[in-house]
Amino acid sequence: MALTARIPSGADTAGFVKEEWSKNVLDAIHSRLVAIPVIDHTWERELVYGDTMNVGILNTVVATPVTIGTEGVIKDIATGTAVQIIIDKYEEAPVVLGDMTGRQSHINLIAKGQRESGYAIAKSMDSTVCALFSALSNGTGYGTDGSAITDDVLIAAVEELDEADVPDDMRAWIFDPSAKADMMKIDKFVRMDYGYGDQIPTGGFRKDVYGAPILITNNLTVNSTGNYGVYIHRDAIAIIAQENSQVDVVDQPLKHQKTINTTALWGVKEMRDTFGCPVLTRKS
């Protein structure tokens, strides 16, 4: 209910009722960025100079029966085609702060500017990884765009990676909030009487689903109605960040301002197509 009146009526405009500005501000809302930590960073330390990293690929050979008195057929372990990780992303997020504004503001705007500039770069890097999810497993995913994720969908994704001999460790599910909501309706993920022995927090669900953690983000790539989630092993996608969120605060005294700028130089590449598969979500 609004105030009905003030007596005297002009007390506000005449300057007798003061206003304050809080030192606590409402920060911009940020998505949780989860893709970068769960993919392969192996080649980052190798590519110090240049813009391309060539990664050799070995292939599997097959054993054959021994024939006495006859040399065995020579097997070739290097018939694959090298994969190139190309550094083709170079982005910045400059924020300008006037000296007068910085001097007069009761908020540390430089720190806030650095945070927002850095987040912009981090989100862009994360997005380039998420954009590759839809192409994994030759673009063949599980579930139906716009429909709820079911237990059968999850089991089918696990089965695919198992059949491709993908290692059990370093796998992860990356989903959006709609997928989380769908999974919270599946009893085995939210009830403690299923005998798994792990503790389930109130209002939550199991930490791991079929041996892999669930990571939730609003930064997935949109399909049509829903998003492209993923069931992924670390080696499916690689990233090389030659310059990872370099922050510069540059004084410009003749313009009476400071420029806060974050830059990054990176490239991402699908390395093993069979090491992940898209999982389609209900809502973007």
Residue pairs with C-beta under 8 A, 6 or more apart in sequence:
6 12
6 17
11 17
21 106
23 106
23 107
25 107
25 112
27 112
27 115
28 116
28 119
30 119
30 123
31 123
31 217
31 218
31 219
32 215
32 216
32 217
32 218
32 219
33 122
33 123
33 126
33 217
33 219
34 126
34 174
34 215
34 216
34 217
34 219
35 126
35 129
35 130
35 174
35 217
35 219
36 122
36 125
36 126
36 129
36 239
38 170
38 172
38 174
38 215
38 232
38 234
39 129
39 232
39 234
39 236
39 237
39 238
39 239
39 268
40 234
40 235
40 236
40 237
40 238
40 239
40 271
41 238
41 239
41 240
41 241
42 238
43 53
43 55
43 85
43 238
43 240
44 239
44 240
44 241
44 242
46 53
47 53
47 85
47 87
47 240
47 242
48 242
51 86
51 87
51 88
51 267
52 84
52 85
52 86
52 87
53 84
53 85
53 240
54 82
54 83
54 84
55 82
55 83
55 84
55 85
55 238
55 271
56 78
56 80
56 82
57 80
57 81
57 82
57 83
58 77
58 78
58 80
59 76
59 77
59 78
59 79
59 80
61 75
61 76
61 77
62 75
64 72
64 73
66 72
83 269
83 271
84 269
85 238
85 240
85 267
85 268
85 269
86 267
86 269
87 240
87 242
87 265
87 266
87 267
88 267
89 124
89 125
89 128
89 264
89 265
89 266
89 267
89 268
90 263
90 264
90 265
91 121
91 124
91 263
91 264
92 121
92 261
92 262
92 263
93 116
93 117
93 118
93 120
93 121
93 261
93 262
94 117
94 259
94 260
94 261
95 113
95 114
95 116
95 117
95 259
95 260
95 261
96 257
96 258
96 259
96 260
97 109
97 110
97 113
97 257
97 258
97 259
97 260
98 256
98 257
99 256
99 257
99 258
100 256
101 109
102 109
102 110
102 258
110 249
110 258
110 260
113 260
114 247
114 249
114 260
114 262
117 247
117 260
117 261
117 262
118 245
118 247
118 262
120 262
121 245
121 262
121 263
121 264
122 245
123 219
124 264
125 239
125 241
125 264
125 266
126 217
126 219
127 219
127 221
128 266
128 268
129 237
129 239
129 268
130 174
130 217
130 219
130 220
130 221
130 228
131 221
132 237
132 268
132 270
133 174
133 220
133 221
133 228
133 229
133 230
133 232
133 276
133 278
134 141
134 221
134 223
134 228
134 278
135 270
135 273
136 230
136 232
136 236
136 270
136 273
136 275
136 276
136 277
136 278
137 160
137 273
137 274
137 276
137 277
137 278
138 273
139 278
140 277
140 278
141 228
141 277
141 278
141 279
141 280
142 153
142 156
142 157
142 160
142 277
142 278
142 279
142 280
143 149
143 150
143 153
143 279
143 280
143 281
144 280
145 223
145 224
145 225
145 226
145 280
145 281
146 224
146 225
146 226
146 280
146 282
146 283
147 226
147 280
147 282
148 182
148 185
148 282
149 175
149 179
149 182
149 183
149 229
149 279
149 281
149 282
150 182
150 186
151 186
151 188
153 279
154 173
154 183
154 209
154 210
154 231
154 279
155 210
157 231
157 277
157 279
158 210
158 231
160 277
161 171
161 231
161 233
161 274
161 275
161 276
161 277
164 274
164 275
166 233
166 274
166 275
167 233
168 211
170 233
170 234
170 235
171 211
171 212
171 231
171 232
171 233
171 234
172 212
172 213
172 214
172 215
172 231
172 232
172 234
173 209
173 212
173 213
173 214
173 215
173 229
173 230
173 231
173 232
173 279
174 215
174 217
174 220
174 229
174 230
174 232
175 183
175 214
175 215
175 216
175 217
175 220
175 229
175 279
175 281
176 216
176 217
176 218
176 220
176 226
176 227
176 229
176 281
176 283
176 284
177 216
177 218
178 226
178 227
178 281
178 282
178 283
179 216
179 229
179 279
179 281
179 282
180 205
180 214
180 216
182 282
183 189
183 205
183 209
183 214
184 190
184 205
187 194
188 194
189 205
189 206
189 209
190 200
190 204
190 205
190 206
191 200
192 199
192 200
196 206
198 206
198 207
198 208
200 206
205 214
207 213
207 214
208 214
212 231
220 227
220 228
220 229
220 281
220 284
221 227
221 228
222 228
222 284
223 280
223 281
223 284
225 282
225 283
225 284
226 280
226 281
226 282
226 283
226 284
227 280
227 281
227 283
227 284
228 278
228 279
228 280
228 281
229 278
229 279
229 280
229 281
230 276
230 277
230 278
230 279
231 276
231 277
231 279
232 275
232 276
232 277
233 272
233 275
233 276
235 271
235 272
235 275
236 270
236 271
236 272
236 273
236 275
236 276
237 268
237 269
237 270
237 271
237 276
238 268
238 269
238 271
239 266
239 267
239 268
240 266
240 267
241 264
241 265
241 266
242 265
242 266
243 263
243 264
243 265
243 266
244 264
244 266
245 262
245 263
245 264
246 262
246 263
246 264
247 260
247 261
247 262
248 259
248 260
248 261
248 262
248 263
249 258
249 259
249 260
250 258
250 259
250 260
250 261
251 258
252 258
252 259
